Amino acid sequence: MTSSSLKGHAMRQLEQILVSVDDACALLGGIGRTNLYARLARGELESRKLGKRRLILVASIEKLIANCED
């Protein structure tokens, strides 16, 4: 593999681990950004900051969905 294809592969793997705030809102049924940030503040979701971007861990989204009451 060339270095550029390795970089592309690494980015695809990262995208599977982290999503943008807007994408996280969509994955959670279209909740608003305020609701998402409130869940971050309460510790219901986990995020990481990369530069100026706030990215949400997909695993924390899956955990939140699994723990939702019916």
N, CA, C and O atoms as a CHARMM CRD file, in Angstrom:
* protein
*
  280
    1    1 MET  N      0.84500  -1.19300   0.00000 PROA 1      0.00000
    2    1 MET  CA     0.00000   0.00000   0.00000 PROA 1      0.00000
    3    1 MET  C      0.88000   1.24200   0.00000 PROA 1      0.00000
    4    1 MET  O      1.94000   1.27500   0.62600 PROA 1      0.00000
    5    2 THR  N      0.42600   2.24500  -0.70300 PROA 2      0.00000
    6    2 THR  CA     1.15200   3.51200  -0.70000 PROA 2      0.00000
    7    2 THR  C      0.79600   4.29500   0.54700 PROA 2      0.00000
    8    2 THR  O     -0.17400   3.96700   1.23100 PROA 2      0.00000
    9    3 SER  N      1.56300   5.31600   0.84600 PROA 3      0.00000
   10    3 SER  CA     1.30300   6.09700   2.05400 PROA 3      0.00000
   11    3 SER  C     -0.05400   6.79300   1.99100 PROA 3      0.00000
   12    3 SER  O     -0.73000   6.91900   3.01200 PROA 3      0.00000
   13    4 SER  N     -0.46300   7.24900   0.79200 PROA 4      0.00000
   14    4 SER  CA    -1.77200   7.91100   0.67900 PROA 4      0.00000
   15    4 SER  C     -2.91700   6.91900   0.87300 PROA 4      0.00000
   16    4 SER  O     -3.94700   7.27700   1.44500 PROA 4      0.00000
   17    5 SER  N     -2.75300   5.67100   0.40500 PROA 5      0.00000
   18    5 SER  CA    -3.82400   4.69300   0.61900 PROA 5      0.00000
   19    5 SER  C     -3.86500   4.25500   2.07100 PROA 5      0.00000
   20    5 SER  O     -4.93600   3.93700   2.58700 PROA 5      0.00000
   21    6 LEU  N     -2.70800   4.23100   2.74700 PROA 6      0.00000
   22    6 LEU  CA    -2.69400   3.93500   4.17900 PROA 6      0.00000
   23    6 LEU  C     -3.41000   5.02700   4.96100 PROA 6      0.00000
   24    6 LEU  O     -4.15100   4.74700   5.90400 PROA 6      0.00000
   25    7 LYS  N     -3.18100   6.27300   4.56100 PROA 7      0.00000
   26    7 LYS  CA    -3.83900   7.39700   5.22500 PROA 7      0.00000
   27    7 LYS  C     -5.34900   7.30600   5.02900 PROA 7      0.00000
   28    7 LYS  O     -6.10800   7.52300   5.97400 PROA 7      0.00000
   29    8 GLY  N     -5.79300   6.98800   3.81800 PROA 8      0.00000
   30    8 GLY  CA    -7.22100   6.83700   3.54800 PROA 8      0.00000
   31    8 GLY  C     -7.82700   5.71100   4.35400 PROA 8      0.00000
   32    8 GLY  O     -8.94000   5.83900   4.86300 PROA 8      0.00000
   33    9 HSD  N     -7.10600   4.60800   4.47700 PROA 9      0.00000
   34    9 HSD  CA    -7.58100   3.47300   5.27000 PROA 9      0.00000
   35    9 HSD  C     -7.70100   3.86100   6.74000 PROA 9      0.00000
   36    9 HSD  O     -8.68900   3.52400   7.39300 PROA 9      0.00000
   37   10 ALA  N     -6.71100   4.56000   7.25700 PROA 10     0.00000
   38   10 ALA  CA    -6.74500   4.99700   8.65800 PROA 10     0.00000
   39   10 ALA  C     -7.91600   5.94100   8.89000 PROA 10     0.00000
   40   10 ALA  O     -8.57500   5.85100   9.92600 PROA 10     0.00000
   41   11 MET  N     -8.18700   6.83100   7.96600 PROA 11     0.00000
   42   11 MET  CA    -9.30400   7.75900   8.11800 PROA 11     0.00000
   43   11 MET  C    -10.63500   7.02800   8.11700 PROA 11     0.00000
   44   11 MET  O    -11.53600   7.38500   8.87700 PROA 11     0.00000
   45   12 ARG  N    -10.77500   6.00300   7.27200 PROA 12     0.00000
   46   12 ARG  CA   -12.02500   5.22500   7.26500 PROA 12     0.00000
   47   12 ARG  C    -12.21800   4.53200   8.60800 PROA 12     0.00000
   48   12 ARG  O    -13.33900   4.47500   9.11300 PROA 12     0.00000
   49   13 GLN  N    -11.14800   4.00400   9.19400 PROA 13     0.00000
   50   13 GLN  CA   -11.26000   3.36400  10.49500 PROA 13     0.00000
   51   13 GLN  C    -11.64600   4.38300  11.55400 PROA 13     0.00000
   52   13 GLN  O    -12.47600   4.08800  12.41400 PROA 13     0.00000
   53   14 LEU  N    -11.06500   5.57300  11.51000 PROA 14     0.00000
   54   14 LEU  CA   -11.37500   6.61500  12.47100 PROA 14     0.00000
   55   14 LEU  C    -12.83300   7.04200  12.35000 PROA 14     0.00000
   56   14 LEU  O    -13.49100   7.29200  13.36000 PROA 14     0.00000
   57   15 GLU  N    -13.33800   7.12500  11.13300 PROA 15     0.00000
   58   15 GLU  CA   -14.72600   7.51600  10.93400 PROA 15     0.00000
   59   15 GLU  C    -15.68000   6.50800  11.55700 PROA 15     0.00000
   60   15 GLU  O    -16.79900   6.86800  11.92300 PROA 15     0.00000
   61   16 GLN  N    -15.27300   5.28900  11.68000 PROA 16     0.00000
   62   16 GLN  CA   -16.12000   4.28100  12.29000 PROA 16     0.00000
   63   16 GLN  C    -16.12100   4.40300  13.80800 PROA 16     0.00000
   64   16 GLN  O    -17.01100   3.87400  14.47300 PROA 16     0.00000
   65   17 ILE  N    -15.13800   5.09000  14.35300 PROA 17     0.00000
   66   17 ILE  CA   -15.00700   5.23400  15.79500 PROA 17     0.00000
   67   17 ILE  C    -15.59500   6.55500  16.27900 PROA 17     0.00000
   68   17 ILE  O    -16.20100   6.61100  17.34900 PROA 17     0.00000
   69   18 LEU  N    -15.42000   7.60500  15.50500 PROA 18     0.00000
   70   18 LEU  CA   -15.84700   8.95100  15.87100 PROA 18     0.00000
   71   18 LEU  C    -16.75200   9.53400  14.79200 PROA 18     0.00000
   72   18 LEU  O    -16.54100   9.30100  13.60200 PROA 18     0.00000
   73   19 VAL  N    -17.76300  10.29600  15.21600 PROA 19     0.00000
   74   19 VAL  CA   -18.63400  10.99200  14.26500 PROA 19     0.00000
   75   19 VAL  C    -18.78300  12.44100  14.71200 PROA 19     0.00000
   76   19 VAL  O    -18.58200  12.77000  15.88100 PROA 19     0.00000
   77   20 SER  N    -19.13600  13.28900  13.77300 PROA 20     0.00000
   78   20 SER  CA   -19.34400  14.70500  14.08300 PROA 20     0.00000
   79   20 SER  C    -20.58700  14.87200  14.96300 PROA 20     0.00000
   80   20 SER  O    -21.40500  13.96300  15.09900 PROA 20     0.00000
   81   21 VAL  N    -20.69700  16.04600  15.54400 PROA 21     0.00000
   82   21 VAL  CA   -21.86900  16.35200  16.37800 PROA 21     0.00000
   83   21 VAL  C    -23.14400  16.21900  15.54800 PROA 21     0.00000
   84   21 VAL  O    -24.12100  15.62600  16.00700 PROA 21     0.00000
   85   22 ASP  N    -23.14400  16.75900  14.34400 PROA 22     0.00000
   86   22 ASP  CA   -24.34300  16.68500  13.49400 PROA 22     0.00000
   87   22 ASP  C    -24.69700  15.23800  13.14800 PROA 22     0.00000
   88   22 ASP  O    -25.86900  14.86200  13.15700 PROA 22     0.00000
   89   23 ASP  N    -23.67800  14.42800  12.84300 PROA 23     0.00000
   90   23 ASP  CA   -23.93600  13.02000  12.53200 PROA 23     0.00000
   91   23 ASP  C    -24.44100  12.26900  13.76500 PROA 23     0.00000
   92   23 ASP  O    -25.30800  11.40200  13.65400 PROA 23     0.00000
   93   24 ALA  N    -23.90000  12.60000  14.93100 PROA 24     0.00000
   94   24 ALA  CA   -24.36800  11.96700  16.16700 PROA 24     0.00000
   95   24 ALA  C    -25.83400  12.32000  16.42600 PROA 24     0.00000
   96   24 ALA  O    -26.62000  11.46700  16.83800 PROA 24     0.00000
   97   25 CYS  N    -26.19100  13.56400  16.18500 PROA 25     0.00000
   98   25 CYS  CA   -27.59600  13.98300  16.34600 PROA 25     0.00000
   99   25 CYS  C    -28.49600  13.15900  15.42600 PROA 25     0.00000
  100   25 CYS  O    -29.56500  12.70600  15.83600 PROA 25     0.00000
  101   26 ALA  N    -28.06400  12.97200  14.19800 PROA 26     0.00000
  102   26 ALA  CA   -28.85400  12.18800  13.24000 PROA 26     0.00000
  103   26 ALA  C    -28.95700  10.72900  13.67700 PROA 26     0.00000
  104   26 ALA  O    -30.02500  10.12400  13.58600 PROA 26     0.00000
  105   27 LEU  N    -27.84900  10.16600  14.15000 PROA 27     0.00000
  106   27 LEU  CA   -27.87400   8.76800  14.60800 PROA 27     0.00000
  107   27 LEU  C    -28.79300   8.57700  15.81400 PROA 27     0.00000
  108   27 LEU  O    -29.30800   7.48200  16.04100 PROA 27     0.00000
  109   28 LEU  N    -28.99100   9.63100  16.57500 PROA 28     0.00000
  110   28 LEU  CA   -29.85900   9.56000  17.76100 PROA 28     0.00000
  111   28 LEU  C    -31.27500  10.02400  17.44100 PROA 28     0.00000
  112   28 LEU  O    -31.96500  10.56900  18.30300 PROA 28     0.00000
  113   29 GLY  N    -31.69400   9.81100  16.23200 PROA 29     0.00000
  114   29 GLY  CA   -33.08300  10.07300  15.85200 PROA 29     0.00000
  115   29 GLY  C    -33.39100  11.52000  15.56000 PROA 29     0.00000
  116   29 GLY  O    -34.55500  11.92000  15.57000 PROA 29     0.00000
  117   30 GLY  N    -32.36600  12.31500  15.29900 PROA 30     0.00000
  118   30 GLY  CA   -32.60900  13.70700  14.95400 PROA 30     0.00000
  119   30 GLY  C    -32.71600  14.63800  16.14600 PROA 30     0.00000
  120   30 GLY  O    -33.34800  15.69000  16.05400 PROA 30     0.00000
  121   31 ILE  N    -32.09700  14.26100  17.28100 PROA 31     0.00000
  122   31 ILE  CA   -32.12500  15.16500  18.43200 PROA 31     0.00000
  123   31 ILE  C    -31.36000  16.43300  18.08300 PROA 31     0.00000
  124   31 ILE  O    -30.54500  16.44100  17.16100 PROA 31     0.00000
  125   32 GLY  N    -31.62200  17.49500  18.81700 PROA 32     0.00000
  126   32 GLY  CA   -30.94300  18.75900  18.57300 PROA 32     0.00000
  127   32 GLY  C    -29.55500  18.79400  19.18900 PROA 32     0.00000
  128   32 GLY  O    -29.21500  17.98100  20.04800 PROA 32     0.00000
  129   33 ARG  N    -28.76700  19.75000  18.73300 PROA 33     0.00000
  130   33 ARG  CA   -27.41100  19.91300  19.25200 PROA 33     0.00000
  131   33 ARG  C    -27.41500  20.23400  20.74100 PROA 33     0.00000
  132   33 ARG  O    -26.54900  19.76300  21.47800 PROA 33     0.00000
  133   34 THR  N    -28.38200  21.03200  21.18800 PROA 34     0.00000
  134   34 THR  CA   -28.46600  21.38000  22.61300 PROA 34     0.00000
  135   34 THR  C    -28.68300  20.13400  23.45200 PROA 34     0.00000
  136   34 THR  O    -28.05400  19.96900  24.49700 PROA 34     0.00000
  137   35 ASN  N    -29.57400  19.25200  23.00100 PROA 35     0.00000
  138   35 ASN  CA   -29.83900  17.98700  23.69000 PROA 35     0.00000
  139   35 ASN  C    -28.58000  17.13200  23.71900 PROA 35     0.00000
  140   35 ASN  O    -28.26500  16.53000  24.74500 PROA 35     0.00000
  141   36 LEU  N    -27.85800  17.07300  22.60300 PROA 36     0.00000
  142   36 LEU  CA   -26.63800  16.27900  22.53400 PROA 36     0.00000
  143   36 LEU  C    -25.59200  16.82900  23.49900 PROA 36     0.00000
  144   36 LEU  O    -24.96100  16.05700  24.22000 PROA 36     0.00000
  145   37 TYR  N    -25.39900  18.13600  23.52700 PROA 37     0.00000
  146   37 TYR  CA   -24.41400  18.72500  24.43400 PROA 37     0.00000
  147   37 TYR  C    -24.82700  18.54300  25.89800 PROA 37     0.00000
  148   37 TYR  O    -23.96500  18.40400  26.76600 PROA 37     0.00000
  149   38 ALA  N    -26.11600  18.54300  26.17700 PROA 38     0.00000
  150   38 ALA  CA   -26.58900  18.27300  27.53800 PROA 38     0.00000
  151   38 ALA  C    -26.24600  16.83800  27.93600 PROA 38     0.00000
  152   38 ALA  O    -25.84800  16.58900  29.07400 PROA 38     0.00000
  153   39 ARG  N    -26.39800  15.90600  27.01700 PROA 39     0.00000
  154   39 ARG  CA   -26.04700  14.50800  27.29100 PROA 39     0.00000
  155   39 ARG  C    -24.54200  14.35100  27.50200 PROA 39     0.00000
  156   39 ARG  O    -24.11000  13.54100  28.32300 PROA 39     0.00000
  157   40 LEU  N    -23.75100  15.11700  26.77000 PROA 40     0.00000
  158   40 LEU  CA   -22.30100  15.11800  26.99100 PROA 40     0.00000
  159   40 LEU  C    -21.98500  15.63500  28.39300 PROA 40     0.00000
  160   40 LEU  O    -21.15600  15.05700  29.09700 PROA 40     0.00000
  161   41 ALA  N    -22.64100  16.72000  28.79800 PROA 41     0.00000
  162   41 ALA  CA   -22.40300  17.31500  30.11300 PROA 41     0.00000
  163   41 ALA  C    -22.78400  16.36300  31.24600 PROA 41     0.00000
  164   41 ALA  O    -22.14200  16.35200  32.29600 PROA 41     0.00000
  165   42 ARG  N    -23.83800  15.56000  31.02700 PROA 42     0.00000
  166   42 ARG  CA   -24.27700  14.59400  32.04100 PROA 42     0.00000
  167   42 ARG  C    -23.45700  13.31100  32.01100 PROA 42     0.00000
  168   42 ARG  O    -23.63300  12.44600  32.86900 PROA 42     0.00000
  169   43 GLY  N    -22.56600  13.17600  31.03700 PROA 43     0.00000
  170   43 GLY  CA   -21.74000  11.98200  30.94300 PROA 43     0.00000
  171   43 GLY  C    -22.41400  10.82500  30.23400 PROA 43     0.00000
  172   43 GLY  O    -21.91400   9.70100  30.28100 PROA 43     0.00000
  173   44 GLU  N    -23.53500  11.07200  29.57900 PROA 44     0.00000
  174   44 GLU  CA   -24.24900  10.01000  28.86100 PROA 44     0.00000
  175   44 GLU  C    -23.57300   9.67400  27.53500 PROA 44     0.00000
  176   44 GLU  O    -23.73200   8.57000  27.01400 PROA 44     0.00000
  177   45 LEU  N    -22.82600  10.62100  26.99800 PROA 45     0.00000
  178   45 LEU  CA   -22.07900  10.43300  25.75200 PROA 45     0.00000
  179   45 LEU  C    -20.64000  10.85400  26.00500 PROA 45     0.00000
  180   45 LEU  O    -20.36100  11.68300  26.87100 PROA 45     0.00000
  181   46 GLU  N    -19.72600  10.26200  25.22500 PROA 46     0.00000
  182   46 GLU  CA   -18.32000  10.61700  25.31900 PROA 46     0.00000
  183   46 GLU  C    -17.86700  11.27300  24.02100 PROA 46     0.00000
  184   46 GLU  O    -18.32600  10.91700  22.93500 PROA 46     0.00000
  185   47 SER  N    -16.96600  12.22900  24.15100 PROA 47     0.00000
  186   47 SER  CA   -16.44100  12.89700  22.96900 PROA 47     0.00000
  187   47 SER  C    -14.95000  13.11700  23.11900 PROA 47     0.00000
  188   47 SER  O    -14.38000  12.98400  24.20200 PROA 47     0.00000
  189   48 ARG  N    -14.34300  13.45500  22.00500 PROA 48     0.00000
  190   48 ARG  CA   -12.93100  13.80700  21.95600 PROA 48     0.00000
  191   48 ARG  C    -12.80400  15.07500  21.12700 PROA 48     0.00000
  192   48 ARG  O    -13.58600  15.30500  20.20400 PROA 48     0.00000
  193   49 LYS  N    -11.84500  15.87000  21.44900 PROA 49     0.00000
  194   49 LYS  CA   -11.59300  17.09600  20.70900 PROA 49     0.00000
  195   49 LYS  C    -10.35900  16.87800  19.84700 PROA 49     0.00000
  196   49 LYS  O     -9.29800  16.52500  20.36100 PROA 49     0.00000
  197   50 LEU  N    -10.48500  17.08200  18.56000 PROA 50     0.00000
  198   50 LEU  CA    -9.37200  17.01700  17.62200 PROA 50     0.00000
  199   50 LEU  C     -9.26100  18.38000  16.96300 PROA 50     0.00000
  200   50 LEU  O    -10.07300  18.73300  16.10800 PROA 50     0.00000
  201   51 GLY  N     -8.26600  19.13500  17.35600 PROA 51     0.00000
  202   51 GLY  CA    -8.18500  20.51200  16.88500 PROA 51     0.00000
  203   51 GLY  C     -9.36600  21.27500  17.44900 PROA 51     0.00000
  204   51 GLY  O     -9.57900  21.29100  18.66200 PROA 51     0.00000
  205   52 LYS  N    -10.12400  21.89700  16.58900 PROA 52     0.00000
  206   52 LYS  CA   -11.31600  22.63400  17.02000 PROA 52     0.00000
  207   52 LYS  C    -12.57900  21.79400  16.94200 PROA 52     0.00000
  208   52 LYS  O    -13.64800  22.22600  17.37400 PROA 52     0.00000
  209   53 ARG  N    -12.45400  20.58000  16.38300 PROA 53     0.00000
  210   53 ARG  CA   -13.64300  19.73300  16.18000 PROA 53     0.00000
  211   53 ARG  C    -13.94500  18.89500  17.40400 PROA 53     0.00000
  212   53 ARG  O    -13.04000  18.32400  18.01300 PROA 53     0.00000
  213   54 ARG  N    -15.20700  18.82100  17.76200 PROA 54     0.00000
  214   54 ARG  CA   -15.69500  17.92800  18.81000 PROA 54     0.00000
  215   54 ARG  C    -16.27400  16.71300  18.10000 PROA 54     0.00000
  216   54 ARG  O    -17.17900  16.85000  17.27700 PROA 54     0.00000
  217   55 LEU  N    -15.76100  15.52600  18.41100 PROA 55     0.00000
  218   55 LEU  CA   -16.22300  14.29300  17.78600 PROA 55     0.00000
  219   55 LEU  C    -16.77000  13.36500  18.85300 PROA 55     0.00000
  220   55 LEU  O    -16.22000  13.26900  19.95000 PROA 55     0.00000
  221   56 ILE  N    -17.85500  12.68200  18.52500 PROA 56     0.00000
  222   56 ILE  CA   -18.55900  11.81400  19.46200 PROA 56     0.00000
  223   56 ILE  C    -18.16000  10.37100  19.20200 PROA 56     0.00000
  224   56 ILE  O    -18.10200   9.92800  18.05500 PROA 56     0.00000
  225   57 LEU  N    -17.88500   9.64100  20.28100 PROA 57     0.00000
  226   57 LEU  CA   -17.53000   8.22600  20.15900 PROA 57     0.00000
  227   57 LEU  C    -18.77100   7.41800  19.79000 PROA 57     0.00000
  228   57 LEU  O    -19.78800   7.47700  20.48100 PROA 57     0.00000
  229   58 VAL  N    -18.68000   6.67200  18.71100 PROA 58     0.00000
  230   58 VAL  CA   -19.79900   5.85000  18.25100 PROA 58     0.00000
  231   58 VAL  C    -20.17300   4.82900  19.32800 PROA 58     0.00000
  232   58 VAL  O    -21.35400   4.53500  19.50900 PROA 58     0.00000
  233   59 ALA  N    -19.19500   4.29100  20.03600 PROA 59     0.00000
  234   59 ALA  CA   -19.47400   3.30900  21.09000 PROA 59     0.00000
  235   59 ALA  C    -20.37000   3.90900  22.17400 PROA 59     0.00000
  236   59 ALA  O    -21.22200   3.20900  22.72100 PROA 59     0.00000
  237   60 SER  N    -20.19300   5.18800  22.49000 PROA 60     0.00000
  238   60 SER  CA   -21.04100   5.80800  23.51000 PROA 60     0.00000
  239   60 SER  C    -22.45800   6.02500  22.99000 PROA 60     0.00000
  240   60 SER  O    -23.41500   5.98600  23.76300 PROA 60     0.00000
  241   61 ILE  N    -22.60000   6.25500  21.67600 PROA 61     0.00000
  242   61 ILE  CA   -23.93400   6.36400  21.07500 PROA 61     0.00000
  243   61 ILE  C    -24.63600   5.01300  21.15800 PROA 61     0.00000
  244   61 ILE  O    -25.80600   4.93300  21.53400 PROA 61     0.00000
  245   62 GLU  N    -23.91400   3.95400  20.80600 PROA 62     0.00000
  246   62 GLU  CA   -24.49200   2.60300  20.87500 PROA 62     0.00000
  247   62 GLU  C    -24.88500   2.24600  22.30100 PROA 62     0.00000
  248   62 GLU  O    -25.93200   1.63600  22.51900 PROA 62     0.00000
  249   63 LYS  N    -24.06000   2.61900  23.27100 PROA 63     0.00000
  250   63 LYS  CA   -24.35700   2.33500  24.68100 PROA 63     0.00000
  251   63 LYS  C    -25.61200   3.09700  25.13400 PROA 63     0.00000
  252   63 LYS  O    -26.46600   2.54100  25.82500 PROA 63     0.00000
  253   64 LEU  N    -25.71200   4.36600  24.74100 PROA 64     0.00000
  254   64 LEU  CA   -26.88400   5.16500  25.09800 PROA 64     0.00000
  255   64 LEU  C    -28.14900   4.55100  24.51400 PROA 64     0.00000
  256   64 LEU  O    -29.16500   4.45700  25.20200 PROA 64     0.00000
  257   65 ILE  N    -28.09900   4.13700  23.26800 PROA 65     0.00000
  258   65 ILE  CA   -29.27100   3.52600  22.62400 PROA 65     0.00000
  259   65 ILE  C    -29.64200   2.21900  23.32600 PROA 65     0.00000
  260   65 ILE  O    -30.82100   1.94500  23.55000 PROA 65     0.00000
  261   66 ALA  N    -28.63100   1.41200  23.67300 PROA 66     0.00000
  262   66 ALA  CA   -28.89100   0.13500  24.34600 PROA 66     0.00000
  263   66 ALA  C    -29.51900   0.32200  25.71400 PROA 66     0.00000
  264   66 ALA  O    -30.27500  -0.53000  26.18000 PROA 66     0.00000
  265   67 ASN  N    -29.20300   1.45000  26.36400 PROA 67     0.00000
  266   67 ASN  CA   -29.72300   1.68800  27.71000 PROA 67     0.00000
  267   67 ASN  C    -31.04500   2.44300  27.72800 PROA 67     0.00000
  268   67 ASN  O    -31.59600   2.69800  28.79900 PROA 67     0.00000
  269   68 CYS  N    -31.55900   2.80200  26.55300 PROA 68     0.00000
  270   68 CYS  CA   -32.84100   3.51200  26.48700 PROA 68     0.00000
  271   68 CYS  C    -33.96500   2.60800  26.96500 PROA 68     0.00000
  272   68 CYS  O    -33.98500   1.40600  26.70000 PROA 68     0.00000
  273   69 GLU  N    -34.89200   3.22200  27.67200 PROA 69     0.00000
  274   69 GLU  CA   -36.07800   2.47900  28.11100 PROA 69     0.00000
  275   69 GLU  C    -37.06200   2.37900  26.96400 PROA 69     0.00000
  276   69 GLU  O    -37.15600   3.28600  26.13700 PROA 69     0.00000
  277   70 ASP  N    -37.78700   1.28800  26.91300 PROA 70     0.00000
  278   70 ASP  CA   -38.80700   1.09800  25.87600 PROA 70     0.00000
  279   70 ASP  C    -40.05500   1.88400  26.18000 PROA 70     0.00000
  280   70 ASP  O    -41.01500   1.83900  25.41100 PROA 70     0.00000
